[in-house]
Amino acid sequence: MKKVYVFFADGFEEIEAFASVDILRRAGLDVVLVSVMDNEIVKGAHQISVFCDVNIENCDFYDASLLLLPGGMPGAQTLGECEDLKRALTQGAEKGITLAAICAAPMVLGQLGLLKGKRATCYPGFEQFLDGADYTANLVEHDGNLITGKGPAAALPFAFALVKHLIGEAKEKELKEAMCYTH
């Protein structure tokens, strides 16, 4: 089974994180919630707390198929300051692991130089941090092993794009029908 790691920092955007986790789990993927904070309890931008499965200090991501960064502020900024996460993302990119980020979080990938020559999108105003990317402003952008989303309204299309990439179009279609998603 493919394994997905979703990274949480205080100030994360709840809809982006929870929609992705929910849809990926509905697809049958093993999804692990990873805190980059001092403990496993992380509070979102709208004061919704989540108890993560593990702290980043206890992970090596050797079995990752996808490393996922939800947006939100200051959550995305905190993700970008986490040395363990930056190392995991850089090593993941070198190994061809799929990297995904939505809203403000693509700036983390941009600041690491992982978007150079790639199409990417993000929340308006953060495109300046997408170093070397071809910024598209699309709701969702998929370029090779890189998937980015624009913001909260992109939460469902972004999550469905992750499913399509990891499992296939048939599973994406099945989930969209089961969830009455007609867009």
C-alpha positions in Angstrom: 0.0 0.0 0.0 1.2 3.5 -0.9 2.1 5.7 2.1 1.3 9.4 2.3 2.8 11.7 4.9 0.9 15.0 5.6 2.8 17.6 7.6 1.1 19.8 10.2 2.3 23.0 11.8 0.3 25.5 14.0 -1.7 27.7 11.7 -2.4 25.1 9.0 -5.4 25.6 6.8 -7.9 23.0 8.0 -10.0 22.5 4.9 -6.9 21.9 2.8 -5.4 19.4 5.2 -8.6 17.5 6.2 -10.0 17.3 2.7 -6.8 15.8 1.4 -6.5 13.4 4.3 -10.1 12.3 4.0 -10.1 11.7 0.3 -6.7 9.9 0.3 -8.0 7.6 3.1 -11.2 7.0 1.1 -9.0 5.9 -1.7 -7.4 3.3 0.5 -4.1 4.9 1.0 -2.1 4.8 4.3 -2.1 8.4 5.4 0.2 9.5 8.3 -0.3 12.8 10.0 3.1 14.3 11.0 3.6 17.1 13.4 6.5 19.5 12.9 5.8 21.1 16.3 7.2 20.2 19.7 4.4 17.7 20.3 1.7 15.9 18.3 -1.1 18.4 19.0 -1.3 21.0 16.3 -3.8 23.9 16.1 -5.1 25.1 12.7 -5.6 28.6 11.5 -9.3 28.5 12.6 -8.5 27.0 16.0 -9.3 23.4 15.1 -6.8 21.1 16.8 -5.6 17.8 15.5 -3.7 15.0 17.2 -1.1 13.9 14.8 0.0 10.2 14.5 3.7 11.0 14.9 6.3 13.7 15.4 8.7 14.4 12.5 11.6 13.6 14.8 10.4 10.0 14.8 10.1 9.5 11.0 12.5 8.7 8.1 10.0 8.6 5.2 11.8 5.6 3.5 8.4 4.2 2.5 6.8 7.5 1.2 4.9 7.7 -2.0 3.8 11.3 -1.3 4.9 14.1 1.0 2.0 16.6 1.3 2.1 20.2 2.7 -1.2 21.9 3.6 -1.2 25.6 3.3 -2.4 28.3 5.8 -0.4 30.9 7.6 1.6 30.8 9.7 1.6 27.1 9.2 3.3 27.1 5.8 6.0 29.4 7.0 6.6 27.1 10.0 6.8 24.1 7.7 9.5 26.0 5.7 11.5 26.6 8.9 11.6 22.9 9.8 15.0 21.5 9.0 13.8 17.8 9.2 11.1 18.6 6.7 13.3 20.5 4.3 15.7 17.5 4.4 12.8 15.0 3.7 11.5 17.1 0.8 14.9 17.5 -0.8 15.7 13.8 -0.4 12.2 12.9 -1.6 12.6 15.0 -4.8 15.9 13.3 -5.5 14.3 9.8 -5.1 11.3 10.8 -7.3 8.8 10.8 -4.5 5.7 12.9 -5.3 5.6 16.2 -3.6 2.4 18.2 -3.1 1.6 21.5 -1.6 -1.4 23.8 -1.6 -2.1 27.5 -0.9 0.9 29.2 0.7 2.8 25.9 1.1 4.3 25.7 -2.4 6.6 28.5 -1.2 8.4 25.8 0.8 9.1 23.9 -2.3 10.1 27.0 -4.2 12.5 28.2 -1.5 14.2 24.8 -1.7 14.6 25.1 -5.4 12.3 22.2 -6.1 10.0 24.1 -8.5 12.7 25.2 -11.0 11.4 24.6 -14.5 8.0 23.2 -13.2 4.5 24.5 -13.6 3.1 25.4 -10.2 0.3 27.4 -8.6 -0.3 28.8 -5.1 -2.4 31.3 -3.2 -2.3 34.8 -4.8 0.6 36.8 -3.4 2.9 33.9 -2.8 4.0 33.4 -6.4 7.1 35.5 -5.6 8.4 32.6 -3.5 8.0 30.0 -6.3 11.7 30.3 -7.3 12.2 29.2 -10.9 8.6 27.9 -11.4 6.3 28.6 -14.3 3.5 30.1 -12.2 0.1 29.3 -13.8 -2.6 30.6 -11.3 -4.6 27.5 -12.1 -6.7 25.9 -9.4 -4.5 22.8 -9.5 -1.3 22.2 -11.3 0.3 18.8 -12.0 3.8 18.6 -13.4 5.5 15.2 -13.2 5.9 14.3 -9.5 4.8 17.7 -8.4 1.2 18.7 -7.6 0.3 22.2 -6.3 -3.1 23.8 -5.5 -4.1 27.4 -5.3 -6.0 27.7 -2.1 -9.0 26.6 0.0 -11.4 26.4 -3.0 -8.9 24.0 -4.6 -9.0 21.5 -1.7 -11.2 18.9 -3.3 -9.8 19.1 -6.9 -6.3 19.0 -5.4 -7.1 15.9 -3.4 -8.7 14.2 -6.4 -5.6 15.0 -8.4 -3.4 13.3 -5.8 -5.6 10.2 -6.0 -5.5 10.2 -9.8 -1.7 10.5 -9.7 -1.1 7.8 -7.0 -3.8 5.3 -7.9 -5.3 6.2 -11.3 -8.2 7.8 -13.1 -10.6 5.0 -12.4 -10.3 5.4 -8.6 -10.5 9.2 -8.9 -13.8 8.8 -10.9 -15.2 6.3 -8.4 -14.5 8.7 -5.5 -16.0 11.7 -7.3 -19.2 9.8 -8.0 -19.4 8.5 -4.5 -19.0 12.0 -3.1 -21.4 13.6 -5.6 -18.5 15.7 -7.0 -19.7 16.9 -10.4 -17.2 19.6 -11.3 
